[in-house]
Amino acid sequence: MNERLKRIELLLGAEKVARLSNSYVTIVGVGAVGGFALESLARSGVGRFSLVDFDVIEQSNINRQLFALGSTVGRPKVEVACERVLDINPSCRVEPRKVFAHTDSFDSIFEQRPDLVIDAIDSFNPKVELLAYLQKHNIPVISSMGAALRRDPSCIRVGNLTDATVCPLAKLIRKHLRRRGAGTDLTCVYSVEPRAELALPGEEKKDEFTELCIERGRKRRELGSLPTITGIFGLTIANKSIELLTE
């Protein structure tokens, strides 16, 4: 028994640990949510990852992103994430891909079909295009809905995108997927908690998705978020991933 995975094997059994070891997971976005999903899956013995993220680590990431430290500021997120995965599991195959995930890069990103994709993108148009692409190519996905502007961890759920009726981001994603002729039958993690007020005194109130990044390099609107909530989103995604990969 592999000592690094002993506790996992004691719970799930050798056969399911072997399935995890033979699994290939692509994570698109290794920030606040994706980073915690990656951490848990690496510690669970997933044998291969492709990590997709165009960003570098900034000071503003430190409040909620696992790989963001004073010593890693300025470095590509996928590079730091790759190093951490290999420190957890030296036998893991992990490929860092510092590319912007959008229609012009999807064919390259998914040239080798993964067993599962985790969508932790915080940009609206790329997120919708990614989900449409994965459905078209019948690639399983777990998608993260809006984790910002929430405070209550007991309100986090995992289910079908059609169940996320309280989440405005999920509602808009369903609308745009239908416009593209894509279905809305996919697994996601979401919150049933109403969003906190976004606007500061004197500001016009805006929805959480109105200023999400659409084009490369466009500055994202800063949204209030807690490391507890974004972390639990990522851990919930990882838990569901383990379930799907070992079925």
Secondary structure by P-SEA (a helix, b strand, c coil): ccccaaaaaaaccaaaaaaaaabbbbbccccaaaaaaaaaaaaacccbbbbbbcccccccccccccccccccccccaaaaaaaaaaaacccbbbbbbccccccccccccccccccbbbccccccaaaaaaaaaaaaacccbbbbcccccccccccccccccccccccaaaaaaaaaaaaaccccbbbbbbbccccccccccccccccccccccccccccccbbbbbaaaaaaaaaaaaaaaaaaaac
